[in-house]
Amino acid sequence: MIQLVRQPDLTLLELGPTYATLDKETVLEEFGGMLLTVSLTADPPIVLLDLSATGYIGTSFVELLVRAWKRLTERGGTLALCNVQPFCAEVFRITRLDTLWDIYPTRGQAIVALTGRSE
């Protein structure tokens, strides 16, 4: 399950246990459709992705993130990640994608940094 929470100053996507592994086509299709739609419709165009339940990502997932990030930046927005598990953090570090997106240890820290308000 994907929990979508639209707040006045950002849109939060929280991936549930179904998304523990993001390398299967069927799982990525559902998630990708939602992420790409949100990246075009979020107002303001600030999207926070909570990966607390995700322990493994593949290249197709990374490609989806890059596509969403491009859509958001074209709209003057941003993509940020929080609660990134160790394997996923290592993938972002090795690929240097951690230089494109802000990655926060917790959702609360991300919300404060992105909006200036506490959760």
Number of C-alpha atoms within 10 A of each C-alpha: 11 14 11 15 12 15 11 10 17 21 22 22 21 21 19 15 13 12 22 16 16 20 16 13 12 10 15 19 14 12 20 20 11 14 22 17 13 22 27 14 14 20 17 18 21 23 26 23 22 24 23 20 17 22 17 18 19 14 11 16 21 17 12 18 20 16 15 22 23 16 21 23 14 13 17 11 18 23 25 20 22 21 20 21 15 12 13 16 18 13 17 19 12 10 11 11 16 16 10 13 16 16 23 18 14 15 22 15 16 24 20 12 13 18 13 11 12 11 10
